[in-house]
Amino acid sequence: MTKYVRKCPTCGEEVIEKEVTEVLSGGVNTAFIKVKVGVCLHCGERLYAPDTIRKFEEIEAKLQRQDTFIST
């Protein structure tokens, strides 16, 4: 489990870990990715770990290149 800040930087309320679906796009391609993120219980602000953001960037670059093969 990734450690998130306990208090939301936007509103100061509690942050918990939740699984959410992110929509990523590149060019004409779109991907729906389920990830665990920190989510504020009050305002809904999402807090991402640096490695999650890097993964999003990699996926978006692949989508832009139309490299849509997904290895499991």
N, C-alpha and C positions, 0 to 999 in steps of 0.2 A: 504494500500500500504506500502510495506517495504521500509525503507529508505536505500539507498545505498550511497557510497561515490560519490561525483560529478565528481571527476577526477580519471581516471584509474591509478592504482599503477604501471602498466607496462609501459605505454607510456605517461601518463599525459593528455590524451584527455577526452572528455565528456562521461559520463556513463548515459544510460537511462534504464528504466525498460521495459523488453520484455518478452513475453511468448515463451519458447523454449521447445523442446522435448529432454529429456535425455534418454539414453539407459542404463539400469541397468541390471547387470547379477549376478547370483549366481548359482554355479554348472552348470547344463545343461539348466537352466531356464533364460529367458530374459523378461524384462518388459520395456515398453515405457511409460514414465511419462511426462506429460506437467506441467511445473512449470514457475512461474514468477521469473526472475533473473535480476540482473544488467548486462548490456552488453555495452562494450566500442564501440562507433561508429567508432573508427579508427582501432583498432587492433583485435576487436572481443572477447577480454578477458571477461570471464563470472565470475561474483562475486555473491556468494551464501550467503544467510543468514544462521546463525548457525542452526536454526531450520530446514531449508531445508536440510542441510547436515545430520543432525540426522535422518531425515525421509528417506533419501537415504540409510543410513546405516541399518535402520530397515528393509526396503524393501529388500535390498541385503541379509540380514541374513535370512529372510523368504524364499527367493528364494533358498538359499543354503540348507535350511531344506526341500525344496520342499513343503512349505506351500504356495500354490498359490491361496488360497481362498481370494477374495477381498470383503470386506464388504462395502456397500454404505451408 
